[in-house]
Amino acid sequence: MNLARLKAWMGQRFVPLLPAAFREGKMPSLLLFEVLLIVALLVFPFFNPYDQPRAVSFAFSLALMVQLVLISRGMSLSAAIHLTCLIGAVYLFNAVWVSGGVLSPRLAWLLVIPVIPFYIIGPAAGSAWLGVVFALQALLAVLTAQGWVAQPLPPGDGQSVYAFATFSMVTVMLVIIPMIYDRLHRAALQESKNRQQELERKQRELEQTLQMRENFIASVSHELRTPMNAILGFNSLLMERTQHKPRARQILDHTRQSADHLMTVINDVLDYSQFMSGRLTAQAETFALRTTIDNAFDLFAPKVKSMHLDYRCEIEPTVPEWVITDRHRLMQILVNLLGNALKFTHQGRVCLRVQSHPKGVLFSVEDTGIGIPVSDQAHIFTRFVQAQGEIQKRYGGNGLGLAITQGLVDLLHGEIGFESEQGRGSRFWFLLPLTAAPAPVKKADTKPVVQTTQTLWRFLVVDDHPVNRLLVKQVLKNAWPGCEVGEASNGLEAIKAMTDAGYDLVLMDMVMPVMDGSVATQKLRHECPEPICSVPILGLTANVNPVDLDTFKTAGLSDVMLKPFEPAQLCAKVEQLLLQRQA
């Protein structure tokens, strides 16, 4: 432990004093090793018993100094190690040559040469220099056998002491180099662990951020869907009362289309979150293709009237009348593409064209707007791209529309693309594998018939928004004129109302103050006596978060419906639950 502290103290104390090129990685160890070599080359000649000019040692020490200068100026670690080994091999070959060839104790120093690159660079470099050392040893053996090297010194004359010192230093070097490597390896391993811990910490932060984003989007979606529930619900009630008033019906149709468009925008935000998390799904249904196309096209008709544009929709006669796919997703795609075209086109033409294609149905939106620069076309479907440039400042938008559109087309197993020329307009197209489908069986009356109209049911509506309570109350009163409807603004009031008066069915909201719908449902099911605990509970919520919905359902709901809901569907579901309880 003390040795580790000493090493840490040495690293903190002396490494910052080194030149910049020697502070990182293995460079401090390399500098220390080369300094020791230079000192040895300068000191050893004064104790050398062999007849070797001191200038040779000084020349090689100068070569190592020059190498350190080169390293400080950018020479790589690998090149520095190879140069050091080369200088050492040349110097040692000369030293062994003048001291007896293979019979010289200096030959042991050659063993150190392959060890250095092996530990500092890698096994391949060490093996290469091992081959060089074997070759030098073989050459010296041949030269010694031929008598072409200086004769070794006879016993005495300091030969024994010098040989002992040589072999001892070589032994120390062979131990020190692996120790240095082990220290560097441990430091690298610790750095890797620290880096791994940092990455794990960042991953946890990212997961927390993603969870916060999911919660935020779910919260925003809930807050937006709650008023939309009242808007669409009352719109449906008014449409039932204006069947014989064409003008009023027309105004309500426009209101409904606008509300549907707003729901599409709200769903875009939610869909993008689900798309990024891989939870986006499609619900196939049979619908009239031309009607859906006309609805999407007509959404922008009021806006286009003040723009003096040639705004048209062309549908080939061969396009199927009825198809099977997700109508809502197709509506989103068309609205996004038409909205983009109108946003960037101030004069000229915007045309929605629908054609038959061998692979299905080809949709295209052509405009004569500003077009897309070639430099931006490769990233046009990337999210948030528009918001990074001048386009966002001039035209608005968040850069999500095309990214979501591409995801929706992929979800419907289609293809999407575009052609554009700056200043001359764009053409966005998508191809869906749609084929003609049989028309659905037309019902005599699309409005579900309530069988228990005369029954005097007692309902409890639990919701913290008075407008939503008013809407549900009105829907129930329209279907069951003689029914009694109680109200509660939170789960605690609902439990008290059920305990005091009792009701035949509860319509329970999820997100409420004081006590939410999930907790209230659990308490009704598990803490209240019969018959309260078995009363049907229909969940009504604008929260579309899958985790929250699962929690709500498992609390003991009989069924659940999402806001905004269709009044007729709500009545049908309520009657179904009541009849099931009676059976």
Secondary structure, DSSP 8 states (H G I E B T S, - for coil): -HHHHHHHHHHHHHGGGS-GGGSSTTHHHHHHHHHHHHHHHHHGGGG--S---HHHHHHHHHHHHHHHHHHHTT--HHHHHHHHHHHHHHHHHHHHHTTTGGGSGGGGGGGHHHHHHHHHT-HHHHHHHHHHHHHHHHHHHHHHHTT-S-----S-TTHHHHHHHHHHHHHHHHHHHHHHHHHHHHHHHHHHHHHHHHHHHHHHHHHHHHHHHHHHHHHHHHHHHHHHHHHHHHHHHHHHH-TT-HHHHHHHHHHHHHHHHHHHHHHHHHHHHHHHTT------EEEEHHHHHHHHHHTTHHHHHTTT-EEEEEE-TTS-SEEEE-HHHHHHHHHHHHHHHHHT-SSSEEEEEEEEETTEEEEEEEE-SS---HHHHTTTTSTTSGGGSHHHHHH---S-HHHHHHHHHHHTT-EEEEEEETTTEEEEEEEE-----------S-SS---TTTTS--EEEEE-S-HHHHHHHHHHHHHH-TT-EEEEESSHHHHHHHHHHT--SEEEEESS-SSS-HHHHHHHHHHTS-TTGGGS-EEEEES---HHHHHHHHHTT-SEEEESS--HHHHHHHHHHHHHHHH-
